Each structure stands twice: as structure tokens, then as C-alpha cells.
Amino acid sequence: MEVELIIDGEKVVMNDFVQKMLGNMVGGAVETLHGVEGDWKEVSLKIKH
């Protein structure tokens, strides 16, 4: 699993554990949504504060 986090245009360096944890959290939440199958290939999430 590859996870990339960019905040205000700057890439945040994450170790493998953090990438896996963040990826599994988002992936698990997405898979619970109606109409989303477990074989998805890519998820893009954009949050503005």
C-alpha cells in the first residue's frame, strides 16, 4: 500500500507503519460506504480547513 500525505503543498514524510495505519483507516471507512466494493484501486481525499 502506498500512502501520500500533502499538507499545504508540502509532502509529509511517513514511515511504513504510519502509511499502513493511515491507509487502512481510510480504506476501511471507504469500504463501508454503500456502493463501494472492496476491490477499489485508488482513493483521493481532499480536506480544506
N, C-alpha and C positions, 0 to 999 in steps of 0.2 A: 504494500500500500504506500502510495506517495501522497504526502500532505504538504501543501504550501500555504503559509500564512503571510499576508502582506498587510501592513498597517501604515496608512498614510503614505503609500508608495514605497515603503521600506520593507524588504523581506526579513522576516523574523526567523532566525536560525533555531531549529528544534532538533533534539536528538531523536533517535529511533523510537524510544519509549513514548515520548510526547507525541510524535507523529502518529503512532499506532493508537494511543489513547484518544486523541482528538478525532482521528479518522473513524474509529469505532463508535464514538459517541454520536457524531453527525450521521454516520451510516445507519446506525441503529434507529435513530429518530426518523430518518427519511423512510426507512423500510416499513415503519408503522403507518405511514400515510396511505390513504385509500388510493388504489390505482398504481402504486409504485411496486414493481416486482423486485425480488432480491438479486436479480442479475444486472443491476444498473452498472454502468461503466464509469461515469464521472458525475460529480455533484459540484455545482458552483453556488456559493453562498456569499451574498454581499450584505453587510450591515453598515448603516450610517448612523452616527451618533449625533 
